[in-house]
Amino acid sequence: MQKQAFPWKDFLTKVAVIAVPVALQNLLTTTGSMVDTMMIASLGKTEVGAVGLCAQFSSLMFSGYWGFVGGGMLFFSQYWGAKDDEGINRSYGVTLTCMMTVALLFCLMATAFPEKVMQLYTDKKAIQDIGVEYLRIVGWGYPLTVLSMAMSALLRCTDRVRIPLYGSIAAVAANVFLNWVLIFGHLGAPAMKVRGAALATVIAQGIGAAVVMVLARKSGHQYLLAVRRHFRWSRVFVGAYLKKCFPIILNEVLIGVGNMVINVVLGRQPEEAIAALAVFRTLEGLVIGFFAGFSNAASVLVGTQVGAGRPDTAYARAWRLVYLCQGFIALVCTLLIVLHRPILTLMGMEGESFRIAFGLVCIYGAAALLRMGNWTQNDTFRAAGDATFGTVLEIVFMWALLIPAVWLGGMVWKWPTLAVFACCYLDEPIRYALMQRHLFRGVWIRPVTPEGRAAMRGWTPGKAASRSPESAGND
């Protein structure tokens, strides 16, 4: 068979339709976080550091529920490709239930035991006291955050990528306005400082979730609000769901705990470094925002083809998505480094905090190219049904290499903050080489639908590159 040219125009159009709204949504969220940081920075570096550490607790919650998001998107995209409505509804119900269980647990810890949480993340009493005030309020927003994330995952996998974007626009606009009102006491409101920032976050999350539900209903989306159909589970279905999701969940939980250990080390750096790290995490969101667009594109554009029984198309799209992602990430990181001075100054960095923050951005800029390539490959594998390979690599390298290096450097040898931070990326080149080998072998295509499994019977991964890349071309 003569090899056909890859249809780049059609492919890039499909990537843009998914990736651009997701990237814009994350860019909006990060912009809102930057405005938050600038407003809180006017209160002092201690406040910036405290809110930044609270965000790390939120990130731990993210790790707890993101495994279910990844598993859910595996099922959503493949069932969408196979046009299996019942499968989509049931998998969404299981996903939402599991995610909300995690959210309620973290809500309890934040609102009932905030002192214990802050003592874990830092030994600075002033930062602990401010963080406790913030956590007691912002914890009530965790279930709303998780609800929005679950709805967004389902909508993106079923060709409704704009609705989550509109929800984010409403949430970010509300958050910025309410921050201005509640932090500083405008329009007759009391000046609540960091407590105002927390309350603004909770209200904004509620507004964003409400907008998504209203727009989904207006658009006639057949899955999101079909509540009665979400919980028609069978033991066999739940077992199959958890079997596929378990490696992803294990990965996210162990990586989340590992990141918590790293944050415990970083939280014992000088206060100037803690403030710089809080600002850096906000800027990191810009890079991750662009990555998330390609990650979602990979999950949908690859997962739907696997579920529909078109492994050649899935394979041809997968490696191109990885390199497209890395190209855009390189551009974003370069812009961050070039524009670091006005950005860091606006976010309240000066003196030693400025120097450390710039160093963090440079180290991350160098590492992000491989890091986002690894993440995109892993998300591609997961959407295609292989939730194990990337998971094992990430867990093994984090616990065998990264955590010992960071702990020894920060807690035993007392290295400078930048040296400790650089240890967080020691594994990326090694994992990238191993992930590339796995990607081109094609053995990660493991369907969950009958159509996908039938197509794999006559498919040879090693010869995938010689086949027609978009032989069945339509999603």
C-alpha positions in Angstrom: 0.0 0.0 0.0 1.3 3.4 -0.9 2.0 5.6 2.1 -0.3 8.7 2.2 0.8 12.1 3.3 -0.2 13.1 6.8 -3.2 15.6 6.6 -1.5 18.4 8.6 -4.1 21.0 7.9 -7.0 18.9 9.1 -5.0 17.7 12.1 -3.9 21.1 13.2 -7.5 22.4 12.9 -8.6 19.6 15.2 -5.8 20.3 17.7 -6.7 24.0 17.7 -10.4 23.4 18.3 -9.6 21.5 21.5 -6.2 23.0 22.6 -6.9 26.7 22.1 -10.1 26.9 24.4 -8.4 24.8 27.1 -5.2 26.9 26.9 -7.2 30.1 27.1 -9.2 28.7 30.0 -5.9 27.9 31.9 -4.4 31.2 30.8 -7.4 33.0 32.3 -7.1 31.1 35.5 -3.4 31.8 35.8 -3.9 35.4 35.0 -6.5 35.5 37.8 -3.9 33.9 40.1 -1.3 36.5 39.1 -3.7 39.3 39.9 -4.4 37.5 43.3 -0.7 37.4 44.0 -0.2 41.0 43.1 -3.1 42.1 45.4 -1.9 39.9 48.3 1.7 41.0 47.7 0.6 44.5 48.7 -0.1 43.0 52.2 3.4 41.7 52.6 5.8 38.8 51.6 4.6 36.8 54.6 1.1 36.8 53.3 2.3 35.8 49.8 4.2 32.9 51.2 1.3 31.7 53.4 -1.2 31.7 50.5 1.4 30.0 48.3 1.8 27.1 50.8 -2.0 26.8 51.0 -2.0 26.4 47.3 0.4 23.5 47.7 -2.2 21.8 49.9 -4.7 22.4 47.1 -2.2 20.8 44.7 -2.1 17.7 47.0 -5.9 17.5 46.6 -5.4 17.9 42.9 -3.2 14.8 42.9 -5.8 12.9 44.9 -8.6 13.5 42.4 -6.6 13.9 39.1 -6.2 10.1 38.8 -9.9 9.9 38.4 -10.0 12.7 35.9 -7.3 10.9 33.8 -9.2 7.6 34.1 -12.5 9.2 33.4 -11.2 10.9 30.2 -9.9 7.5 29.1 -13.4 6.1 29.2 -15.2 9.3 28.0 -13.1 9.7 24.9 -13.1 6.0 23.9 -16.9 5.7 24.5 -17.4 8.9 22.6 -15.4 7.5 19.7 -17.6 4.3 19.8 -20.8 6.4 20.2 -21.7 4.5 23.4 -24.0 6.9 25.4 -24.6 4.5 28.3 -20.8 4.0 28.7 -20.2 7.7 28.9 -23.0 8.3 31.5 -21.9 5.5 33.8 -18.2 6.4 33.6 -19.0 10.0 34.4 -21.1 9.0 37.4 -18.3 6.8 38.8 -15.7 9.5 38.1 -17.7 12.3 39.8 -18.4 10.1 42.9 -14.7 9.3 43.4 -13.6 12.8 42.8 -16.1 14.3 45.2 -15.1 11.8 47.9 -11.5 13.3 47.7 -12.8 16.8 47.7 -14.9 16.3 50.9 -11.9 14.7 52.7 -9.7 17.7 51.9 -12.5 20.1 52.8 -12.7 18.5 56.2 -8.9 18.8 56.8 -8.8 22.4 55.6 -11.7 23.6 57.7 -11.4 21.5 60.8 -7.6 21.0 61.1 -5.9 23.9 59.3 -3.2 24.2 62.1 -2.0 20.7 61.4 -1.9 21.3 57.7 0.2 24.5 58.0 2.6 22.9 60.6 3.3 20.2 58.1 4.2 22.7 55.3 6.3 25.2 57.2 8.0 25.9 60.5 7.5 29.7 60.3 4.9 30.7 62.9 3.9 33.9 61.2 3.2 32.1 57.9 1.3 29.3 59.8 -1.1 31.8 61.4 -2.0 33.5 58.1 -2.3 30.2 56.3 -4.8 28.9 59.0 -7.1 31.9 58.4 -7.0 31.3 54.6 -7.5 27.5 54.7 -10.5 27.7 57.1 -12.5 29.6 54.4 -11.0 28.4 51.1 -11.6 24.7 52.1 -15.3 25.1 51.5 -14.6 25.8 47.9 -12.9 22.5 47.3 -16.0 20.5 46.3 -17.0 23.3 43.9 -13.5 23.2 42.3 -13.7 19.4 41.9 -17.3 19.6 40.4 -16.1 22.1 37.8 -13.1 19.9 36.9 -15.3 16.8 36.5 -17.8 18.7 34.3 -15.0 20.2 32.2 -13.4 16.8 31.6 -16.7 15.4 30.3 -17.5 18.4 28.2 -14.1 18.5 26.5 -14.2 14.8 25.6 -17.7 15.2 24.0 -16.9 18.2 21.8 -18.1 21.0 24.1 -14.7 22.6 24.8 -16.0 26.2 24.9 -18.4 25.7 27.8 -15.6 25.2 30.4 -13.9 28.3 28.9 -16.9 30.4 29.5 -17.2 29.1 33.0 -13.6 30.1 33.7 -14.1 33.5 32.3 -17.0 34.0 34.7 -15.1 32.6 37.7 -11.9 34.6 37.0 -13.8 37.9 36.5 -15.7 37.3 39.7 -12.6 36.4 41.6 -10.6 39.4 40.6 -13.6 41.8 41.4 -14.3 40.1 44.7 -10.7 40.2 45.7 -10.6 43.9 45.1 -13.7 44.3 47.2 -13.0 41.9 50.0 -9.2 42.1 50.5 -9.1 45.9 50.6 -12.6 46.7 51.8 -14.0 48.6 48.9 -17.7 49.3 48.2 -18.5 49.4 51.9 -17.2 45.8 52.6 -14.8 45.1 55.5 -11.1 44.8 54.7 -10.7 41.1 55.2 -7.1 40.8 53.8 -6.2 37.1 53.1 -9.6 36.0 54.4 -11.1 38.1 51.8 -9.0 36.4 49.1 -10.2 33.0 50.4 -13.9 34.0 50.4 -13.6 35.5 46.9 -12.2 32.2 45.7 -15.1 30.2 47.1 -17.7 32.5 45.6 -16.0 32.6 42.3 -15.8 28.8 42.1 -19.6 28.6 42.7 -20.2 31.1 40.0 -18.0 29.2 37.5 -19.7 25.9 38.2 -23.2 27.4 37.9 -22.3 29.0 34.5 -21.1 25.6 33.2 -24.3 23.8 34.2 -26.5 26.5 32.7 -24.7 26.6 29.4 -24.6 22.8 29.2 -28.3 22.7 29.7 -28.9 25.5 27.1 -26.7 23.6 24.5 -28.7 20.4 25.0 -25.8 18.4 26.2 -27.1 14.9 26.6 -24.7 13.6 29.3 -23.8 16.2 31.9 -27.2 16.7 33.4 -28.6 13.1 32.9 -28.2 12.5 36.6 -30.4 9.4 36.8 -28.3 7.7 34.1 -25.0 8.5 35.9 -25.5 5.9 38.6 -26.6 2.8 36.7 -23.5 0.9 37.6 -22.9 -2.8 37.6 -20.2 -4.6 39.6 -18.5 -5.6 36.4 -18.4 -2.0 35.0 -17.1 -0.5 38.3 -14.4 -3.3 38.4 -13.3 -2.6 34.9 -13.2 1.2 35.6 -11.2 0.8 38.7 -8.8 -1.7 37.1 -8.0 0.8 34.3 -7.9 3.8 36.7 -5.9 2.2 39.5 -2.4 2.8 38.0 -3.4 6.4 37.2 -4.8 6.9 40.7 -1.7 5.3 42.3 0.5 7.5 40.2 -1.2 10.7 41.1 -1.4 9.9 44.8 2.2 8.8 45.1 3.4 11.8 43.0 1.2 14.1 45.2 2.7 12.7 48.4 6.2 13.0 46.9 5.5 16.6 45.9 4.3 17.2 49.4 7.6 16.0 50.8 9.4 18.3 48.4 7.2 21.2 49.4 7.9 20.4 53.1 11.7 20.8 52.3 11.1 24.0 50.3 8.8 25.4 53.0 11.8 25.4 55.4 13.8 27.7 53.2 14.2 31.4 54.2 11.0 33.6 54.0 12.3 35.4 50.8 12.6 32.0 49.1 9.1 30.9 50.2 7.6 34.1 48.7 9.6 33.6 45.5 8.4 30.0 45.3 4.8 31.2 45.7 5.2 33.6 42.8 7.0 31.0 40.7 4.1 28.5 41.1 1.7 31.1 39.7 4.0 31.6 36.6 4.4 27.8 36.3 0.6 27.8 35.8 1.2 29.7 32.5 3.3 26.9 31.1 1.0 24.1 32.5 -2.0 26.0 31.0 -0.6 25.6 27.5 0.4 22.1 28.2 -3.1 21.3 29.3 -4.4 22.2 25.9 -2.2 19.7 24.2 -2.9 17.1 26.9 -6.6 17.4 26.3 -6.1 17.3 22.6 -4.0 14.2 22.9 -6.6 12.5 25.2 -9.5 13.3 22.8 -7.8 13.0 19.3 -6.0 9.8 20.2 -8.5 8.3 22.6 -11.5 8.7 20.2 -9.6 6.9 17.4 -8.6 4.0 19.7 -12.2 3.6 20.8 -13.5 3.8 17.3 -11.1 1.1 16.1 -8.6 3.2 14.2 -5.2 2.5 15.7 -3.2 3.7 12.7 -4.7 7.2 13.0 -4.2 7.2 16.8 -0.5 6.3 16.4 0.1 8.9 13.7 -1.4 11.6 15.7 0.3 10.8 19.0 3.9 11.5 18.3 3.0 14.7 16.4 1.1 16.0 19.4 4.1 15.5 21.6 6.4 17.5 19.4 3.8 20.3 18.9 3.4 20.6 22.6 7.2 20.8 23.2 7.5 23.5 20.5 4.9 25.7 22.1 6.2 25.1 25.6 9.7 26.3 24.5 8.2 29.5 23.1 6.2 30.2 26.3 9.3 29.6 28.6 11.4 31.8 26.4 8.9 34.6 26.7 8.8 34.2 30.5 12.5 34.5 30.8 12.7 37.5 28.5 9.9 39.3 30.3 10.8 38.2 33.8 11.7 41.7 35.1 8.4 43.5 34.7 6.4 40.3 35.6 8.3 39.6 38.8 8.3 43.3 39.8 4.5 43.5 39.3 4.1 40.5 41.6 6.0 42.2 44.4 9.4 40.6 44.0 12.5 42.7 45.0 16.0 42.2 46.3 16.8 38.6 47.3 13.2 37.4 46.5 13.6 38.7 42.9 16.9 37.0 42.5 15.6 33.6 43.7 12.4 33.9 41.6 14.4 34.6 38.5 16.6 31.6 39.2 13.5 29.4 39.6 12.1 30.6 36.3 15.4 29.9 34.4 15.7 26.4 35.9 12.2 25.6 35.1 12.5 27.0 31.6 15.3 24.6 30.9 13.5 21.6 32.3 10.0 22.3 31.1 10.7 21.2 27.5 11.3 17.6 28.5 8.9 17.7 31.5 5.9 18.7 29.3 7.0 16.2 26.7 6.9 13.4 29.3 3.5 14.6 30.6 2.0 14.7 27.1 3.3 11.2 26.3 1.9 9.8 29.5 -1.5 11.4 29.0 -1.5 10.0 25.4 -0.7 6.5 26.7 -3.5 6.8 29.3 -6.1 7.9 26.8 -5.2 4.9 24.6 -5.6 2.5 27.5 -2.0 2.1 28.8 -2.1 3.6 32.3 0.9 1.6 33.6 4.1 2.4 31.7 4.4 6.1 32.4 3.0 5.6 35.9 5.7 3.1 36.9 8.5 5.3 35.5 7.3 8.5 37.3 6.8 6.8 40.6 10.1 4.9 40.6 12.2 7.9 39.6 10.5 10.3 42.0 10.9 8.0 45.1 14.3 6.5 44.1 16.0 9.7 42.9 14.2 13.0 43.3 13.0 12.8 46.9 16.3 11.5 48.3 18.2 14.2 46.4 15.9 17.1 47.5 15.7 15.9 51.1 19.5 15.5 51.4 20.2 18.7 49.7 17.7 20.8 51.6 17.5 19.2 55.0 20.9 17.6 55.5 23.4 19.4 53.4 21.6 22.8 53.5 22.1 23.7 49.9 20.9 27.0 48.5 17.3 27.1 47.4 18.0 27.1 43.7 20.3 24.0 44.0 17.5 22.1 45.9 14.9 23.2 43.4 17.1 22.0 40.5 17.1 18.5 42.0 13.3 18.3 41.3 14.0 17.7 37.5 16.9 15.3 37.6 14.8 12.5 36.1 13.3 14.2 33.1 16.0 13.4 30.5 16.1 9.7 31.5 12.3 9.3 31.5 12.0 11.2 28.2 14.3 8.7 26.4 12.4 5.7 27.8 9.0 7.3 27.0 10.0 8.0 23.4 11.0 4.4 22.8 7.6 3.3 24.2 5.8 5.9 22.1 7.2 4.7 18.8 6.7 1.0 19.6 3.0 1.6 19.6 2.2 -1.0 22.3 0.4 1.6 24.4 -2.8 1.3 22.2 -5.1 -0.8 24.4 -8.8 -0.2 23.7 -11.7 -0.6 26.2 -14.4 -0.7 23.5 -15.4 -3.7 21.4 -14.7 -1.8 18.2 -11.2 -0.9 19.4 -10.4 -4.4 20.5 -11.6 -5.9 17.2 -9.4 -3.6 15.2 -6.3 -4.6 17.2 -6.5 -8.2 16.2 -4.9 -7.6 12.9 -2.7 -4.6 13.9 1.1 -4.8 14.3 2.5 -1.9 16.3 6.0 -2.2 14.7 4.5 -1.6 11.3 2.2 1.3 12.2 4.3 4.0 10.7 4.0 2.4 7.2 0.2 2.4 7.3 -2.1 5.1 6.0 -2.0 7.7 8.8 -5.6 9.0 8.5 -7.2 6.2 6.6 -10.4 6.6 8.5 -9.7 10.3 9.1 -12.9 11.6 10.7 -13.5 11.8 14.4 
